[in-house]
Structures are given as C-alpha cells and as structure tokens.
Amino acid sequence: MKKMNLIFLCTRIVAIFIGCLILPDRIYASASVDHPVRISQQQYQVPVLVGKKDNPVLRITIEIPQDAGVMTFSCLRISVDGSSSLNDFRKISLYYAGPDSSLTNLSDTEKLQWVGSSDRITARVDIKGSLKLKAGKHYCWVSVTLNDHVDLLHLVRASAITATFDKKEVKITNSSTFPLRIGYAVRQHNQDGVHTSRIPGLATAKDGSLLAVYDARRESARDLQGDIDIGLTRSTDKGNTWLPMQIAMDMGQWGGLPEKFNGVSDACILVDKQSGNIFIAGLWMHGVLDENGKWIEGLKEDSKDWNHQWRNKGSQPGFDVKQTAQFMIVKSADNGKTWGQPVNLTRMCKQEDWWLWAPAPGQGITLRDGTLVFPTQGRDKTGKAFSNITCSKDGGNTWQTSNPAVNESTTENMAVELSDGDIMLNIRSNRNKSDTGSTNGRVVAVTADLGKTWIEHPGSHGALPEPTCMASIIRHDYLRNGRKRSLLIFSNPDSKTIRHRMTIKVSDDDGETWQNDKKILLDEGKSRGYSCLTSIDGDTIGILYESSQADLVFQKIRLKELL
C-alpha cells in the first residue's frame, strides 16, 4: 500500500510539473481565464429610422493579439432593456465591416458581411453567427430594423453585454450607452426612381396634416440645371406614417426642351392660417445660360451643358425665360391633396436689373394680421447675393418684394414674427465660409415695415454658429398654466466648419439669447445639413432634415424637452 501511494504521489508531482509547463499556452489559446480578446463598444447620436432596413446603433471594436492566432466568434449578446417598447423592434442584426471604423450609415449593406440576425426580441437578444478573425483590430455594427407603425416619440436603447469567442464568453467594456431617438425615413436615396431628395420644407396644414416638400432630383444629386421636380409627401397622423410621393410642381418638356433643361428647385411652403390655402414657391430654370450669360441654342436630351443660377452668369437681368430664372408658385385649396397650375411671379416682383430673384427654401409664415410672407433671396445688379422677404396682403393674389435685409453677401433665410409684430430674418452668410472665429454666425435682421427698412439684430454674427448652410426658425405658441406663451425654435448644423451635429435650440426672449443648456442633438453625423421645423400641435415640434442616415428624416420632439 505504501509503495502504491508513493507511485501515485510521484505521478501527481510529474503531472503537475508538466501541467505548469503547458498551462499558460492552454489558457491563452482557449481563453478560459483571462481572455486575450478585447472588445469595446461605441455609440453615435443618430436617428433610428422607420422605413429603413438597417439602422446602426452600436459599433463593436474587436482586438485580437498578434500571438493569439485565428479566433472564432459565435455569439453577441445585446440588451435592449430600457427601450420604450420591445414591440418597436422587428429584427436585430450584426454586420462585419473589417477595418472600416467610420461607417455609420448601413444603407448599403452589400459592402458589409452579414454575420447574423435575430427576430426573437426580448430584453436580451443573442445574435449568433460564425466569424473567423485573425490578429488585429476588427469592427462590427449592430443594426436594428423597426416595425412600420412605431410611435416616433419612443426611444431605442441598446448595449452589447458579452461576446463568445472559441466557446468562451468575453465581457464587453465601455458599456455606458444612451437612448437614441426614433425617426421616419421620409425620403431615401434612389427611392421611387429619384436619385436624391434634397432641400426640405415642412408645414402644418389647417386640418393638421403635415406637408414635406423637397427637390426630387431624378438623375443626380447636382443642383439646377437638371431633371428636378418639387416633390411632396404628406402625413395625416402627425408624422407617424407618410403617404407616397406626389409631384407638386413639374415644368415638363416646356419650350421644346427636355425635362433636364426645365428643372424646378428650392421649394418654400406657406400655409395661409386664415383661408387654409397652401402655397409652394419654386425656382424654374429653362435651358442654360453659359458662363458669359449667353443663351445656349439647340439643347437636346444628350447635351451636357450645365450652369447654375448662383454660378457666374447663370441667371441674368431681365424677365424672359431665356434671360433669368423664374419664380413660380402653385396653390392647394384642399390641404395639399391637389395642386393648381404654376403661376409666374417674376414680372410682378423682380427688379429688372437684378440677376436673380428666387424663393429661399423652407417655410413661409402668416403674420397675425393675415399678411403672407415668403423668405426670398437673389442677386442684385452687380451679381452680389442678397436676402429679403416677399409679402401678400390679399391672400396670395398679388405680391411685393422688399429691400435687401443687410449690405453683405447673404442667401437662404427664414422669417419669424416676434412678440411685438416685427419680422426677424435669420440668414445664411457667405462670410462664414472663411470666418470660423468669434464672429462666425447667422446674420439676423429685423424689420417693422415689411422690409422697407431693416435693423441688424445684436445677435447677428456670433449668437448662432453655422458652417454656411441653410437653417430653420419658427415661433411656437403654446399654453402654460393657462397663459399664452411662445418660443423661438432654431435648427441647423451646430458647427462653424462642418455640416454635422444637427441641433435644435430655443430662445424665450425673441432671440436675444439662446439657451445652450436646452439644445437637443439629433444627428451627429455628416450630412448636407438643411432642415425645416414646424409646430405639430401645442405640445410637439416636428423637423424634416437632411440626415447622415437618409436623404430626408422626420422626427418629433416634445415641447417639454425644450422648456
């Protein structure tokens, strides 16, 4: 017995000694204790969209050490606990992006490798797949697909908990995440045969319908001249769902030229709050003027000639369609269901020596006394850009355009009525292309006489930074404790240099100050940056904007978030 115990003891000692020699390699390869794989996650503030197949909610970074060899991923566990409703989710997916760490738009998933999906949505979801990864840094994206009928005021919350490599779970670091807002992809790239939808306008009709207007750029993303119509998409349920696209303005093959030489662009929508009539203004270009301002003869479908109304002499003094771009307007008397024929206001309002008179895209307003106001823009007799307003006191039958608001190069603008009845014009400044210092900012001017005279506002150049881009401003009226109150609400890319960080800001003192502690970031990604706001009801704001996630995105914001 003693001999057997001695043999057993010796055998155990040898086994332990051999085990000590090989144990580190065994642990390292199988990751049974301290797993060599490092996994972290990062989240971006971007909208999660109804109507879009894939929405990025998490970026997963996987780091495999050089001496770990090939490792096999088999499962990622996701928590969506804390989201407004699990019924909002249709599917959660995982895509492998290789070394691409910057991708935040999953609209083109063909460029990525699908790893796995799950449509069994509970508070914790396992996405299973097989992915063999070599040493180095790798990136994956967690994507969600939403159901069609989702409350746009709901939030999505997602975080990665663990990942399984070589049958061993690894905890994921940097686990703090934040809720993402839901939105609606009103227009996506190549939808309905339209290459790009751009330049948003948004308004609330008298019956509560929401009307989104935009450039339907059929062949390319390029500005006029081109095959461009004014598209319209309506919502009859406060933006939760949207009807198919209509065409509100299309100049067709006018004058014997193809549609690519009869484009109409830069829609501005105005609801007459008294009559309920709705007007859309757009800029029509017929043919092409060359860089010297000369009409190009003989244009055909295969002609490559192109120019733009703001470029060199692309629009010139005069009234004729072969001299200058034309200011067109259409009207609806049934809350946007149908539209009349375009009416040309060029001879009525344009000064003959101006190179251009055009709508400023976005939304017009109705003053308390019933005056209709379109924000407008143009180029004076020297070609210099200016901003002004165009008004009607007879319900849109006749219009008059004002003097320029400021004596500097400015373009797109939107108007808002202040508490005292004055009109404030909030304006894009060309100076900001080079001014990124303390004087970068929107130009702001005020008029008490419908634009005969203007005073520059103290907040001009400095209060509202901009990367030289269109922006939106509205006055929102509401009740609080039984008293009528109002806010100015403003949206633009909150940056001096880059069109990113689409943000909403508020002022409760007619624009004297803007409350930076109340601003709301909607989309931190790069985009084209245009936006338009509307009051949906007393408690809710709507915004249509050019997003990093789709051509045009609609989102709703509770007023209480801004108060």
Secondary structure by P-SEA (a helix, b strand, c coil): caaaaaaaaaaaaaaaaaaaacaaaaaaaaccccccbbbbbbbccccccccccccccbbbbbbbcccccbbbbcbbbbbccccccccccccccccccccccccccccccccccccccccccccbbbbbbbbbbcccbbbbbbbbbbcccccccbbbbbbbcccccccbbbbbcccbbbbbbbbbccccccccccccccbbbbbbcccbbbbbbbbccccccccccccccbbbbbbccccccccccccccccccccccccccccccbbbbbbcccccbbbbbbbbbccccccccccccccccccccccccccccccccccccccbbbbbbbbbccccccccccccccccccccccccccccccbbbbcccbbbbbbbcccccccccccbbbbbccccccccccccccccccccbbbbbccccbbbbbbbbccccccccccbbbbbbbbcccccbbbbccccccccccccccbbbbbbbbbcccbbbbbbbbbcccccccccccbbbbbccccccccccccccccccccccccccccccccbbbbbcccccccbbbbbbbccccc
